[in-house]
Amino acid sequence: MNRMSRTVRRVIGTDSAVERQARSARNLVRYRLGKTVSRTDLFISPKGSGVPLGILLMGACDVAALTVLGPRLARYPQRPFCLASMASAPESRSDLFVQSLNPPDQALTREVTERLDLVPGYFEPRVLMKEMKPPHQMGIGPFPVGAVVLSISIDTSRTMYRHRENGLLVDPGGWWLSGDMGEVIADKAAMIWFAKTFEKIGRIDLEDSMKNYETIISAIRKTSGAHVIMMNVLSVDPGAGSLDYKFANSPNKIRRREFNIALNELSQRLDFPLIDVDRITKGSGIAGQADFVHYTPDQKRLIAEEFLRMLVDAGLFEPVRSRSR
């Protein structure tokens, strides 16, 4: 970090609008000079003369981990591309995606968006976008979406809230953690409003989840024609000592295993590739994992290689031919 960036952060704070704008301007210059743009959840390559390609990652930390593939893809000189994570855990459960396919009226969402400080576009069908502009990157793009990656990890773990009157679904996430706790606790009116307005509906049923993904995949294929790739989830807990599922006393392990089995069946029926995260992580060893959706560097590399193979199989990139000796 240079001296100017440190000064801005001391005065205005980390990741302020000023810092984002300055970073965006710098990245635009890099892109026009033919250099890659890389962030934790974003990788953009201007190389190549083919049709630009957008690879849309819709999910939480496990899906965002695929951006480590960016430097590998940059070796494929055929076309410029953007690989970007465009969602987070509170936006990525399958019933929220289905709700967005027919966006609720803004009259219903305006107050909820403001009171819960939801991200812009929370209720919009971003999973159906035909072209993507990299988030917070001015002047770069758009990139026609050629692939969409989804993960079932959110459906296995996240709870949801439903509006008591109009049925609007939201996952407020950690909104109360993003502000000053003194202000949040002091704002009793907001807490009372949320408790009166929404009811907790818990985690999604397996059958409903699979029906939702069938609807989502069909909508993506019909709207953008993008290739759909899905990820399953590690079915055991890192650090657990169970060697046999019949001795597993955690319903979460069993739930994730059931979701993996159902997703495999859906993959065969709808004919879409499945990144078998469960197999890959177990094969490489899970002792170094923090939890079931945060992977080690070696695991990320193996998962990315599997993803790369699927992109090549889909015809989105041509395989790199090895040089003859």
Solvent accessible surface area in square Angstrom, and as a share of the most:
residue,aa,sasa,rsa
1,M,131,0.58
2,N,97,0.50
3,R,187,0.68
4,M,147,0.66
5,S,36,0.23
6,R,106,0.39
7,T,56,0.33
8,V,36,0.21
9,R,75,0.27
10,R,177,0.65
11,V,118,0.68
12,I,92,0.47
13,G,27,0.26
14,T,99,0.57
15,D,65,0.34
16,S,17,0.11
17,A,66,0.51
18,V,76,0.44
19,E,21,0.09
20,R,79,0.29
21,Q,119,0.53
22,A,63,0.49
23,R,32,0.12
24,S,5,0.03
25,A,39,0.30
26,R,136,0.50
27,N,3,0.01
28,L,24,0.12
29,V,87,0.50
30,R,86,0.31
31,Y,44,0.17
32,R,180,0.66
33,L,122,0.61
34,G,37,0.35
35,K,97,0.41
36,T,32,0.18
37,V,2,0.01
38,S,75,0.48
39,R,95,0.35
40,T,128,0.74
41,D,57,0.30
42,L,3,0.02
43,F,11,0.05
44,I,0,0.00
45,S,1,0.01
46,P,25,0.15
47,K,92,0.39
48,G,35,0.34
49,S,116,0.75
50,G,34,0.33
51,V,100,0.57
52,P,48,0.30
53,L,3,0.01
54,G,0,0.00
55,I,0,0.00
56,L,0,0.00
57,L,0,0.00
58,M,4,0.02
59,G,2,0.02
60,A,17,0.13
61,C,65,0.39
62,D,1,0.00
63,V,0,0.00
64,A,21,0.16
65,A,14,0.11
66,L,1,0.01
67,T,10,0.06
68,V,66,0.38
69,L,0,0.00
70,G,0,0.00
71,P,74,0.47
72,R,73,0.27
73,L,0,0.00
74,A,13,0.10
75,R,162,0.59
76,Y,22,0.09
77,P,88,0.56
78,Q,55,0.24
79,R,45,0.16
80,P,16,0.10
81,F,1,0.00
82,C,0,0.00
83,L,0,0.00
84,A,0,0.00
85,S,11,0.07
86,M,25,0.11
87,A,16,0.12
88,S,45,0.29
89,A,21,0.16
90,P,34,0.21
91,E,20,0.09
92,S,2,0.01
93,R,5,0.02
94,S,0,0.00
95,D,21,0.11
96,L,10,0.05
97,F,12,0.05
98,V,45,0.26
99,Q,34,0.15
100,S,7,0.04
101,L,32,0.16
102,N,125,0.64
103,P,73,0.46
104,P,28,0.18
105,D,92,0.47
106,Q,131,0.58
107,A,73,0.57
108,L,79,0.39
109,T,11,0.07
110,R,132,0.48
111,E,85,0.38
112,V,3,0.02
113,T,41,0.24
114,E,126,0.57
115,R,105,0.38
116,L,2,0.01
117,D,111,0.58
118,L,18,0.09
119,V,65,0.37
120,P,124,0.78
121,G,19,0.18
122,Y,21,0.08
123,F,18,0.07
124,E,102,0.46
125,P,40,0.25
126,R,55,0.20
127,V,2,0.01
128,L,25,0.13
129,M,38,0.17
130,K,124,0.53
131,E,97,0.43
132,M,0,0.00
133,K,136,0.58
134,P,5,0.03
135,P,43,0.27
136,H,128,0.57
137,Q,14,0.06
138,M,91,0.41
139,G,62,0.59
140,I,4,0.02
141,G,35,0.34
142,P,57,0.36
143,F,3,0.01
144,P,49,0.31
145,V,11,0.06
146,G,13,0.12
147,A,0,0.00
148,V,1,0.00
149,V,0,0.00
150,L,1,0.01
151,S,4,0.03
152,I,0,0.00
153,S,3,0.02
154,I,8,0.04
155,D,0,0.00
156,T,3,0.02
157,S,50,0.32
158,R,66,0.24
159,T,47,0.28
160,M,0,0.00
161,Y,51,0.20
162,R,95,0.35
163,H,24,0.11
164,R,131,0.48
165,E,159,0.71
166,N,62,0.32
167,G,33,0.32
168,L,6,0.03
169,L,25,0.13
170,V,0,0.00
171,D,8,0.04
172,P,11,0.07
173,G,11,0.11
174,G,38,0.36
175,W,53,0.19
176,W,101,0.35
177,L,122,0.61
178,S,94,0.61
179,G,39,0.38
180,D,85,0.44
181,M,87,0.39
182,G,48,0.46
183,E,121,0.54
184,V,30,0.17
185,I,105,0.54
186,A,76,0.59
187,D,69,0.36
188,K,136,0.58
189,A,71,0.55
190,A,19,0.15
191,M,100,0.45
192,I,93,0.47
193,W,39,0.14
194,F,33,0.14
195,A,63,0.49
196,K,151,0.64
197,T,20,0.12
198,F,5,0.02
199,E,58,0.26
200,K,127,0.54
201,I,53,0.27
202,G,19,0.18
203,R,92,0.33
204,I,12,0.06
205,D,92,0.47
206,L,56,0.28
207,E,112,0.50
208,D,65,0.34
209,S,0,0.00
210,M,21,0.09
211,K,115,0.49
212,N,23,0.12
213,Y,0,0.00
214,E,57,0.25
215,T,62,0.36
216,I,0,0.00
217,I,0,0.00
218,S,60,0.39
219,A,20,0.16
220,I,0,0.00
221,R,98,0.36
222,K,182,0.77
223,T,51,0.29
224,S,30,0.20
225,G,55,0.53
226,A,4,0.03
227,H,79,0.35
228,V,4,0.02
229,I,2,0.01
230,M,0,0.00
231,M,0,0.00
232,N,7,0.04
233,V,0,0.00
234,L,0,0.00
235,S,1,0.01
236,V,31,0.18
237,D,42,0.22
238,P,29,0.18
239,G,74,0.72
240,A,47,0.37
241,G,71,0.69
242,S,49,0.32
243,L,180,0.90
244,D,61,0.32
245,Y,67,0.25
246,K,155,0.66
247,F,142,0.59
248,A,12,0.10
249,N,141,0.72
250,S,23,0.15
251,P,94,0.59
252,N,63,0.33
253,K,14,0.06
254,I,76,0.39
255,R,37,0.14
256,R,9,0.03
257,R,106,0.39
258,E,84,0.38
259,F,2,0.01
260,N,15,0.08
261,I,91,0.46
262,A,16,0.13
263,L,0,0.00
264,N,67,0.34
265,E,107,0.48
266,L,3,0.01
267,S,14,0.09
268,Q,132,0.59
269,R,151,0.55
270,L,31,0.15
271,D,121,0.63
272,F,8,0.03
273,P,57,0.36
274,L,30,0.15
275,I,0,0.00
276,D,40,0.21
277,V,0,0.00
278,D,22,0.11
279,R,131,0.48
280,I,15,0.07
281,T,0,0.00
282,K,82,0.35
283,G,72,0.69
284,S,49,0.31
285,G,37,0.36
286,I,34,0.17
287,A,99,0.77
288,G,61,0.59
289,Q,14,0.06
290,A,94,0.72
291,D,50,0.26
292,F,35,0.15
293,V,26,0.15
294,H,80,0.36
295,Y,16,0.06
296,T,32,0.19
297,P,112,0.70
298,D,89,0.46
299,Q,1,0.01
300,K,63,0.27
301,R,116,0.42
302,L,57,0.28
303,I,3,0.01
304,A,4,0.03
305,E,62,0.28
306,E,33,0.15
307,F,0,0.00
308,L,10,0.05
309,R,118,0.43
310,M,10,0.05
311,L,0,0.00
312,V,34,0.19
313,D,99,0.51
314,A,34,0.26
315,G,59,0.57
316,L,19,0.10
317,F,4,0.02
318,E,110,0.49
319,P,89,0.56
320,V,87,0.50
321,R,217,0.79
322,S,109,0.70
323,R,229,0.84
324,S,111,0.72
325,R,288,1.05
